[in-house]
């Protein structure tokens, strides 16, 4: 074996020993395995009524308003229910893997080793009964599957599953409701679409079928309205402009596509999309903000009427003689 190769092998062995020592010997649990396997908190997810995430560059606060969660800081906004549910679940279900003795306690130099001198996220959790809990999250361990934390439940540094960091360190946009239109498809009774191919108006009849009202030449024909409704219902913003500039608003002076949905009760949902090849701007009846979204949404709504009008089956008497006899 060459000397250079032998040196590399020996160096790798030494480094491996150092990692083993620092990650296992130094982090020997201060509690027995039974204690280490217990849940971090005793409350349930439904007991949480408020969460604040303090990060180095931003603080995000959530409050439960009756059954719904809202962002209250740095702005007032509806939330993405899946993102908030994942955050709450990771808090309530967090389990203490093990604890690490830190001596002297709270020593800045010692905490720095775990990324806890300046935590990545500090969580403040408020419960129905009024109790509050604080949890500071630092760096991940060498496996990447756990995160170092300071908790009320452990005297030293706790090691928790990393999903609690993943779910609390998301960008603000990921916590916001990014839908560009909110409606219940079953409650929509009328729709109007205007795009570069013209305008189409359709209504749902008593049997639940969508039929053309306009243009007159196609009146009564059945329409695949689900293509329009699904495109709008599934559309998500890639960016939300809470304070759009005049230049942003100018993009929608002459929209490429306009959609108007009317419910059985007469409520209207309006959506307008700009033209564009990469950035599509959207204005909707949800509020004064503008959205940016994918071009694929514009493409799906910029259809030709014949693309969504169902083809009529020929009547039996119109079938060729061969087909009649089959």
Helices and strands as residue ranges (DSSP letters): H 3-20, I 21-25, H 33-36, G 45-47, E 48-54, E 59-65, E 68-73, E 77-78, H 81-92, E 96-100, H 108-112, E 121-127, E 132-140, E 146-150, E 157-161, H 163-168, H 172-175, G 185-187, E 188-195, E 198-204, E 210-214, G 216-218, H 226-234, E 239-241, H 246-250, E 257-263, E 268-273, E 280-284, E 290-293, H 295-301, H 305-308, G 316-318, H 321-325
